[in-house]
Amino acid sequence: AQTVTQSQPEMSVQEAETVTLSCTYDTSESDYYLFWYKQPPSRQMILVIRQEAYKQQNATENRFSVNFQKAAKSFSLKISDSQLGDAAMYFCAYRILYGGSQGNLIFGKGTKLSVKP
Amino acid sequence: AAGVIQSPRHLIKEKRETATLKCYPIPRHDTVYWYQQGPGQDPQFLISFYEKMQSDKGSIPDRFSAQQFSDYHSELNMSSLELGDSALYFCASSADRTTFSYEQYFGPGTRLTVT
Protein backbone atom coordinates (compact mmCIF):
# COMPACT_ATOMS: atom_id res chain seq x y z
CA ALA A 1 0.00 0.00 0.00
CA GLN A 2 1.11 3.50 -0.71
CA THR A 3 1.98 5.77 2.20
CA VAL A 4 2.87 9.44 2.53
CA THR A 5 4.97 10.76 5.40
CA GLN A 6 5.40 14.34 6.51
CA SER A 7 7.97 14.35 9.30
CA GLN A 8 7.52 17.98 10.35
CA PRO A 9 4.28 18.46 12.30
CA GLU A 10 4.99 22.19 12.62
CA MET A 11 7.27 24.70 10.94
CA SER A 12 7.81 28.41 11.37
CA VAL A 13 9.22 31.02 9.00
CA GLN A 14 9.86 34.73 9.11
CA GLU A 15 7.93 36.84 6.66
CA ALA A 16 9.84 37.27 3.36
CA GLU A 17 12.09 34.30 4.16
CA THR A 18 12.17 30.87 2.50
CA VAL A 19 10.93 27.64 4.04
CA THR A 20 11.00 24.02 2.87
CA LEU A 21 8.42 21.44 3.86
CA SER A 22 9.40 17.78 3.59
CA CYS A 23 7.46 14.83 2.25
CA THR A 24 8.43 11.26 1.52
CA TYR A 25 6.28 8.52 0.08
CA ASP A 26 6.38 4.82 -0.47
CA THR A 27 5.11 3.13 -3.60
CA SER A 28 6.00 0.34 -5.97
CA GLU A 29 4.24 2.08 -8.85
CA SER A 30 6.04 3.97 -11.59
CA ASP A 31 3.20 6.20 -12.78
CA TYR A 32 1.77 8.57 -10.25
CA TYR A 33 1.22 12.21 -9.41
CA LEU A 34 2.22 14.17 -6.33
CA PHE A 35 0.50 17.25 -5.00
CA TRP A 36 0.75 19.83 -2.28
CA TYR A 37 -2.49 21.15 -0.85
CA LYS A 38 -2.88 24.11 1.47
CA GLN A 39 -5.58 24.17 4.15
CA PRO A 40 -5.94 27.59 5.81
CA PRO A 41 -8.05 28.15 8.94
CA SER A 42 -11.15 28.27 6.71
CA ARG A 43 -10.50 24.51 6.16
CA GLN A 44 -10.80 24.90 2.39
CA MET A 45 -8.42 22.52 0.55
CA ILE A 46 -6.48 24.53 -2.03
CA LEU A 47 -4.27 22.91 -4.65
CA VAL A 48 -0.82 24.51 -4.56
CA ILE A 49 1.29 22.53 -7.01
CA ARG A 50 1.40 19.28 -8.97
CA GLN A 51 4.27 17.04 -10.07
CA GLU A 52 4.08 14.23 -12.59
CA ALA A 53 6.35 11.32 -11.69
CA TYR A 54 7.50 10.86 -15.28
CA LYS A 55 8.79 14.43 -15.45
CA GLN A 56 12.32 15.10 -14.24
CA GLN A 57 11.82 18.85 -14.20
CA ASN A 58 10.64 20.21 -10.88
CA ALA A 59 7.29 22.00 -10.92
CA THR A 60 7.08 25.70 -10.11
CA GLU A 61 4.09 27.94 -9.43
CA ASN A 62 5.11 31.51 -8.66
CA ARG A 63 6.66 31.49 -5.16
CA PHE A 64 6.09 27.75 -4.76
CA SER A 65 8.46 25.12 -6.14
CA VAL A 66 9.16 21.49 -5.47
CA ASN A 67 12.25 19.33 -5.22
CA PHE A 68 11.21 15.97 -6.62
CA GLN A 69 13.66 13.12 -6.12
CA LYS A 70 12.01 10.04 -7.60
CA ALA A 71 14.68 7.54 -6.63
CA ALA A 72 14.65 8.77 -3.06
CA LYS A 73 10.82 9.05 -3.11
CA SER A 74 11.07 12.56 -1.79
CA PHE A 75 8.87 15.53 -2.67
CA SER A 76 9.58 18.73 -0.77
CA LEU A 77 7.84 22.09 -1.13
CA LYS A 78 9.78 25.33 -1.07
CA ILE A 79 7.97 28.57 -0.36
CA SER A 80 9.96 31.68 -1.25
CA ASP A 81 9.30 35.20 0.02
CA SER A 82 6.86 33.86 2.61
CA GLN A 83 3.77 35.92 3.22
CA LEU A 84 1.39 36.05 6.17
CA GLY A 85 -1.27 34.49 3.97
CA ASP A 86 0.89 31.39 3.55
CA ALA A 87 0.17 30.39 7.15
CA ALA A 88 -1.81 27.16 6.91
CA MET A 89 -1.70 23.40 7.17
CA TYR A 90 0.08 21.90 4.17
CA PHE A 91 -0.71 18.39 3.02
CA CYS A 92 1.41 16.33 0.69
CA ALA A 93 -0.67 13.93 -1.41
CA TYR A 94 -0.03 11.00 -3.74
CA ARG A 95 -2.22 9.76 -6.52
CA ILE A 96 -1.74 6.57 -8.48
CA LEU A 97 -2.65 6.48 -12.14
CA TYR A 98 -4.46 3.51 -13.58
CA GLY A 99 -6.85 3.45 -16.46
CA GLY A 100 -6.25 7.16 -16.89
CA SER A 101 -8.57 8.01 -14.01
CA GLN A 102 -10.10 6.91 -10.77
CA GLY A 103 -7.17 7.55 -8.49
CA ASN A 104 -8.01 8.78 -5.04
CA LEU A 105 -5.59 10.96 -3.09
CA ILE A 106 -3.51 9.58 -0.23
CA PHE A 107 -2.50 12.33 2.17
CA GLY A 108 0.29 12.80 4.67
CA LYS A 109 -0.51 13.95 8.20
CA GLY A 110 0.24 17.55 7.33
CA THR A 111 2.67 20.28 8.38
CA LYS A 112 1.35 23.34 10.14
CA LEU A 113 3.21 26.41 8.86
CA SER A 114 3.32 29.62 10.88
CA VAL A 115 4.56 32.88 9.38
CA LYS A 116 6.01 35.47 11.73
CA PRO A 117 5.72 39.17 10.83
CA ALA B 1 -14.34 30.12 -12.45
CA ALA B 2 -16.98 27.76 -11.13
CA GLY B 3 -16.00 25.69 -8.13
CA VAL B 4 -17.30 22.59 -6.40
CA ILE B 5 -20.44 23.32 -4.41
CA GLN B 6 -21.40 21.45 -1.29
CA SER B 7 -24.53 21.70 0.77
CA PRO B 8 -25.28 22.13 3.51
CA ARG B 9 -22.16 23.80 4.88
CA HIS B 10 -23.01 22.89 8.44
CA LEU B 11 -25.19 20.12 9.77
CA ILE B 12 -26.04 19.10 13.31
CA LYS B 13 -27.63 15.72 13.90
CA GLU B 14 -28.28 13.49 16.87
CA LYS B 15 -27.01 9.96 17.29
CA ARG B 16 -28.86 7.37 15.23
CA GLU B 17 -30.25 10.00 12.88
CA THR B 18 -29.70 10.16 9.11
CA ALA B 19 -27.87 12.81 7.12
CA THR B 20 -27.60 13.57 3.41
CA LEU B 21 -24.73 15.60 2.02
CA LYS B 22 -24.83 16.99 -1.51
CA CYS B 23 -22.07 17.81 -3.95
CA TYR B 24 -22.20 19.65 -7.27
CA PRO B 25 -18.96 19.17 -9.22
CA ILE B 26 -17.31 21.69 -11.47
CA PRO B 27 -19.13 21.74 -14.84
CA ARG B 28 -17.81 19.11 -17.28
CA HIS B 29 -15.96 17.26 -14.53
CA ASP B 30 -16.77 13.57 -14.79
CA THR B 31 -15.40 12.20 -11.52
CA VAL B 32 -16.50 12.91 -7.96
CA TYR B 33 -14.66 11.92 -4.79
CA TRP B 34 -15.77 12.00 -1.15
CA TYR B 35 -13.30 12.45 1.70
CA GLN B 36 -13.74 12.56 5.46
CA GLN B 37 -11.48 14.72 7.63
CA GLY B 38 -11.71 14.21 11.37
CA PRO B 39 -10.46 16.82 13.85
CA GLY B 40 -6.70 17.22 13.51
CA GLN B 41 -6.56 14.49 10.87
CA ASP B 42 -5.73 14.29 7.19
CA PRO B 43 -8.55 13.68 4.71
CA GLN B 44 -9.45 10.03 4.21
CA PHE B 45 -10.92 8.76 0.97
CA LEU B 46 -14.43 7.33 1.19
CA ILE B 47 -15.75 6.67 -2.29
CA SER B 48 -15.61 7.92 -5.88
CA PHE B 49 -17.80 7.95 -8.97
CA TYR B 50 -16.91 8.19 -12.62
CA GLU B 51 -19.67 8.87 -15.12
CA LYS B 52 -22.32 8.01 -12.52
CA MET B 53 -20.81 4.62 -11.72
CA GLN B 54 -18.97 3.82 -8.49
CA SER B 55 -15.31 3.64 -9.43
CA ASP B 56 -13.46 3.13 -6.17
CA LYS B 57 -14.18 2.55 -2.52
CA GLY B 58 -12.10 3.45 0.50
CA SER B 59 -12.76 3.33 4.20
CA ILE B 60 -16.46 4.01 3.95
CA PRO B 61 -18.64 2.48 6.69
CA ASP B 62 -21.47 0.20 5.63
CA ARG B 63 -23.85 2.73 7.20
CA PHE B 64 -22.87 5.19 4.45
CA SER B 65 -23.93 5.04 0.84
CA ALA B 66 -23.49 7.36 -2.08
CA GLN B 67 -24.52 7.82 -5.65
CA GLN B 68 -24.00 10.13 -8.60
CA PHE B 69 -26.99 11.33 -10.55
CA SER B 70 -27.59 12.02 -14.24
CA ASP B 71 -26.70 15.70 -13.77
CA TYR B 72 -23.40 14.56 -12.16
CA HIS B 73 -24.22 15.82 -8.70
CA SER B 74 -23.53 13.34 -5.94
CA GLU B 75 -25.08 12.61 -2.57
CA LEU B 76 -23.56 10.93 0.46
CA ASN B 77 -26.16 9.31 2.68
CA MET B 78 -25.21 8.55 6.25
CA SER B 79 -27.46 6.52 8.53
CA SER B 80 -27.37 5.50 12.20
CA LEU B 81 -25.03 8.38 12.90
CA GLU B 82 -22.43 7.94 15.61
CA LEU B 83 -20.46 10.52 17.57
CA GLY B 84 -17.35 9.46 15.66
CA ASP B 85 -18.93 10.53 12.39
CA SER B 86 -18.46 14.16 13.40
CA ALA B 87 -16.05 15.48 10.81
CA LEU B 88 -15.56 17.70 7.79
CA TYR B 89 -16.77 15.98 4.64
CA PHE B 90 -15.20 17.09 1.40
CA CYS B 91 -16.33 16.51 -2.11
CA ALA B 92 -13.77 16.88 -4.89
CA SER B 93 -14.09 16.66 -8.65
CA SER B 94 -11.76 16.10 -11.57
CA ALA B 95 -11.83 15.84 -15.34
CA ASP B 96 -8.95 13.45 -15.96
CA ARG B 97 -10.02 12.13 -19.34
CA THR B 98 -10.48 15.55 -20.83
CA THR B 99 -7.82 17.66 -19.16
CA PHE B 100 -5.24 14.95 -18.29
CA SER B 101 -4.19 17.15 -15.39
CA TYR B 102 -5.28 14.60 -12.75
CA GLU B 103 -5.95 17.45 -10.36
CA GLN B 104 -8.75 17.19 -7.85
CA TYR B 105 -10.56 20.35 -6.85
CA PHE B 106 -12.20 20.41 -3.46
CA GLY B 107 -15.43 21.98 -2.33
CA PRO B 108 -15.64 23.99 0.90
CA GLY B 109 -16.76 20.94 2.86
CA THR B 110 -19.76 20.10 5.03
CA ARG B 111 -19.10 20.21 8.75
CA LEU B 112 -21.17 17.47 10.37
CA THR B 113 -21.62 17.48 14.12
CA VAL B 114 -23.27 14.50 15.77
CA THR B 115 -24.54 15.08 19.31
Interface residues (C-beta under 8 A of the other chain):
Chain A: Y33 F35 Y37 S42 R43 Q44 M45 I46 L47 R50 F91 R95 L97 G100 S101 Q102 G103 N104 L105 I106 F107 G108 K109 G110
Chain B: T31 Y33 Y35 Q37 Q41 D42 P43 Q44 F45 S48 Y50 S55 D56 G58 L88 F90 A92 S94 D96 R97 F100 S101 Y102 E103 Q104 Y105 F106 P108 G109 R111
